[in-house]
Amino acid sequence: MRLATTIFLTDRTITPVRLARALEERGFAGLYIPEHTHIPVEPVSPFPPDGDLAEEFGRTLDPFVALAQAAAVTTRITLGTGVTLVAQHDPIDLAKQVATLDHLSGGRFTFGAGYGWNREEAADHGVEWTTRRARVHDHLALMRALWAAEPTAYEGEYGSVRASQAHPKPAGGAPPVLLGGGAGPKLFAAIAAHADGWFPLGDTDLTETLPPLRTAWEAAGRDPKALRIVPFAVTPDAEKLARFTDLGIEEVVLRLPSAPEPEILRGLDEYAQYL
């Protein structure tokens, strides 16, 4: 099993360069970084449901800039977003960012995509909340058109692009797309139609949720062996990782605290027992 990590990198934490080097030196498999452009201070959106929003949500580094630094000082670890708020981006610009990072890293990028939970943040980007899922699906299709080997046009409800020269291309073709979100028929249908797999949050009961996801996946004509399930933001213990192994999970993303370098390095050394 591959053990990767995720962390809210901020202006107060360990740097991307120092973290990436530490991960590769210890034998971890990858680094995933979340995204928020800003967090409006008016507390309207209901997250988290039982407490105050952690400070790091409003201090996150831009994931593509941070991952570019990580790519430059490593050769082995995978790099990913966990997750990109796709509806809040211009899809043509985002396609270029993803392709450039994947090209420069030698095909090490995994595109974690999500719908978002913060209505106010999305509204500041001009996103009508009820359209955000359709926008994400539309944007993903447009981006794949730009990543295609030959000039390919795309016309969608929320974006379009002419057949164009668009280079660099991602190193291995379109990078794998993992959708984040809560288990349910709507998400599983979206994964089967628009993605390569799922980022379930660490406490999700996969014994109950994987069968309906696999059913939706196969009903869409997708190859059962191609479905990627990557439990995300997991606090590990031996029993939990053993359950994932029994379910055929090949990669797990461990949660790191948003903290300065000494605390992060101690945490990595503690997690190393599971490698």
C-alpha positions in Angstrom: 0.0 0.0 0.0 1.2 3.5 -0.9 1.1 6.0 1.9 0.8 9.6 0.8 0.2 12.7 2.9 -2.0 15.8 2.9 -1.5 19.1 4.7 -2.8 22.6 4.8 0.4 24.3 3.8 0.3 28.0 4.9 2.6 31.0 5.4 3.1 29.6 9.0 3.9 25.9 8.3 6.8 23.9 7.0 7.6 25.0 3.4 6.8 22.9 0.4 10.4 22.3 -0.4 11.3 21.1 3.1 8.2 18.9 3.3 8.7 17.3 -0.1 12.3 16.4 0.6 11.4 14.9 4.0 8.6 12.8 2.4 10.9 11.4 -0.3 13.8 10.8 2.2 11.5 8.7 4.5 9.8 6.7 1.7 6.3 8.3 1.6 4.5 8.0 -1.7 3.1 11.5 -2.3 1.8 14.9 -1.3 -1.7 16.3 -1.8 -2.5 20.0 -1.1 -6.0 21.5 -0.6 -7.2 24.8 -2.0 -9.0 27.9 -0.8 -8.4 31.3 -2.5 -10.0 33.1 0.5 -12.5 32.5 3.3 -15.0 35.3 3.8 -15.3 36.2 7.5 -19.1 36.2 7.5 -19.9 32.7 9.0 -22.8 31.6 6.8 -21.7 28.3 5.2 -22.3 25.4 7.6 -18.8 23.9 7.9 -17.6 22.4 10.1 -21.0 21.6 11.6 -19.8 21.4 15.2 -17.1 23.9 15.6 -15.1 27.0 14.4 -13.4 26.9 11.1 -9.6 26.3 11.6 -7.4 29.3 10.8 -5.4 27.4 8.1 -8.4 27.4 5.7 -7.9 31.1 5.1 -4.1 30.9 4.9 -3.6 28.1 2.4 -0.8 28.5 -0.2 -1.7 28.3 -3.9 -1.5 24.5 -4.5 0.0 24.7 -8.0 2.8 27.1 -6.9 3.5 24.9 -3.8 3.5 21.7 -5.8 5.8 23.1 -8.4 8.3 23.8 -5.7 7.9 20.2 -4.4 8.3 18.8 -7.9 11.5 20.7 -8.4 13.3 19.1 -5.4 12.0 15.5 -5.8 12.1 12.8 -8.4 9.8 10.0 -7.0 6.8 11.2 -4.9 3.5 11.8 -6.6 2.0 15.3 -6.4 -1.7 16.2 -6.2 -4.4 18.6 -5.3 -6.8 17.5 -2.6 -8.9 19.1 -3.8 -9.0 21.8 -6.5 -12.2 23.8 -6.4 -12.7 23.5 -10.2 -15.9 25.7 -10.6 -13.9 28.7 -9.2 -11.3 28.5 -12.0 -11.2 29.6 -15.6 -11.0 26.1 -17.1 -8.6 27.1 -19.9 -6.1 28.6 -17.4 -6.6 25.6 -15.1 -5.9 23.1 -17.9 -2.6 24.9 -18.6 -1.6 24.8 -15.0 -2.3 21.1 -14.7 -0.6 20.3 -17.9 2.5 22.3 -17.1 2.9 20.8 -13.6 2.4 17.3 -14.9 4.8 17.9 -17.8 7.5 19.4 -15.5 7.2 16.7 -12.9 7.4 13.9 -15.4 3.8 12.7 -15.1 3.6 12.7 -11.3 0.4 14.8 -10.9 -3.0 13.5 -9.7 -5.9 15.9 -10.1 -8.1 15.9 -7.1 -11.2 17.8 -7.9 -14.1 18.9 -5.8 -17.3 20.9 -5.8 -16.6 23.1 -2.7 -18.6 23.8 0.5 -18.2 27.5 1.0 -21.0 29.4 -0.7 -19.5 32.8 -0.1 -16.1 31.9 -1.5 -17.8 30.5 -4.6 -20.0 33.6 -5.0 -17.0 35.9 -5.0 -15.8 33.9 -8.0 -19.1 34.4 -9.8 -20.3 30.9 -9.2 -24.0 30.4 -8.7 -24.2 27.8 -6.0 -26.8 25.5 -7.5 -24.7 25.2 -10.7 -21.4 24.3 -9.2 -21.6 20.5 -9.9 -22.5 21.0 -13.5 -19.8 23.6 -13.8 -17.2 21.2 -12.5 -18.3 18.5 -15.0 -18.3 21.0 -17.8 -14.9 22.3 -17.0 -13.4 18.9 -16.7 -14.6 18.0 -20.2 -13.2 21.3 -21.6 -9.8 20.6 -20.0 -9.7 17.2 -21.5 -10.2 18.7 -24.9 -7.2 20.9 -24.4 -5.1 17.9 -23.2 -6.0 15.9 -26.2 -3.2 14.9 -28.6 -4.9 16.7 -31.5 -6.7 20.1 -31.6 -10.1 19.4 -30.2 -13.1 21.8 -29.8 -15.5 21.7 -26.9 -18.8 23.5 -26.5 -20.4 23.4 -23.0 -23.0 25.3 -21.0 -20.4 26.9 -18.7 -17.4 27.1 -21.1 -16.1 26.5 -24.6 -12.9 26.4 -26.5 -12.0 26.3 -30.1 -9.8 23.5 -31.5 -6.5 24.8 -30.5 -2.8 24.2 -30.2 -2.3 23.8 -26.4 1.0 22.7 -25.1 2.6 21.4 -23.1 0.5 18.3 -22.8 0.3 16.3 -19.6 3.2 13.8 -19.6 1.0 10.7 -19.7 -2.1 12.1 -21.4 -4.9 13.4 -19.2 -3.9 13.0 -15.5 -6.0 10.8 -13.3 -9.0 12.8 -11.8 -10.3 11.8 -8.4 -13.5 13.5 -7.2 -14.0 14.3 -3.6 -17.3 14.4 -1.8 -19.8 12.5 0.4 -21.0 9.1 -0.5 -24.3 8.9 -2.4 -25.9 8.1 -5.7 -25.3 11.6 -7.1 -21.6 11.6 -6.4 -21.2 8.0 -7.6 -22.9 8.7 -10.9 -20.6 11.8 -11.3 -17.5 9.7 -10.6 -18.6 7.1 -13.2 -19.2 9.8 -15.8 -16.5 12.3 -15.2 -13.6 10.9 -13.1 -11.2 8.1 -12.5 -11.9 7.5 -8.9 -13.0 8.8 -5.5 -11.4 10.6 -2.5 -13.5 9.4 0.4 -12.7 11.1 3.7 -10.9 9.0 6.2 -13.9 8.1 8.4 -16.1 6.9 5.6 -17.4 3.4 6.0 -16.1 1.9 2.7 -17.6 -1.5 3.4 -21.0 0.0 2.8 -20.2 2.6 0.2 -17.9 0.8 -2.2 -20.5 -1.7 -3.6 -22.9 1.0 -4.9 -20.0 3.0 -6.3 -18.7 -0.1 -8.2 -22.3 -0.8 -9.4 -22.6 2.8 -10.8 -19.1 2.5 -12.3 -19.8 -0.8 -14.1 -23.2 0.4 -15.2 -21.5 3.3 -17.0 -19.4 0.8 -18.9 -16.2 1.5 -17.1 -13.5 -1.1 -16.5 -13.9 -2.4 -12.9 -10.1 -2.7 -12.6 -9.6 1.0 -13.4 -11.6 2.4 -10.5 -9.3 4.2 -8.0 -10.3 4.5 -4.4 -8.0 6.7 -2.3 -9.1 7.3 1.3 -8.2 10.9 2.1 -7.0 12.7 5.3 -6.8 9.5 7.3 -5.4 9.4 10.9 -3.7 6.0 10.7 -3.6 3.0 12.9 -2.7 -0.5 12.2 -6.2 -1.8 12.3 -7.6 0.9 10.0 -4.8 0.3 7.4 -5.4 -3.4 7.6 -9.1 -2.9 6.8 -8.1 -0.8 3.7 -5.8 -3.6 2.6 -8.6 -6.1 2.9 -10.7 -3.9 0.7 -8.1 -3.8 -2.0 -7.1 -0.2 -1.4 -3.7 0.6 -3.0 -3.1 4.2 -1.7 -4.1 6.0 1.5 -3.5 9.7 2.1 -2.5 10.5 5.8 -3.4 13.7 7.5 -0.6 16.0 8.7 -1.3 18.9 11.0 -0.9 22.4 9.7 2.2 23.1 11.7 5.8 24.3 11.7 8.6 22.1 10.5 9.7 20.5 13.8 6.1 19.2 14.5 5.7 17.9 11.0 9.0 16.0 11.0 8.1 14.4 14.3 4.7 13.4 12.8 6.4 11.9 9.7 8.7 9.9 11.9 5.7 8.6 13.8 3.8 7.7 10.7 6.9 6.0 9.2 6.1 2.9 11.3 3.3 2.1 8.9 5.5 2.3 5.7 
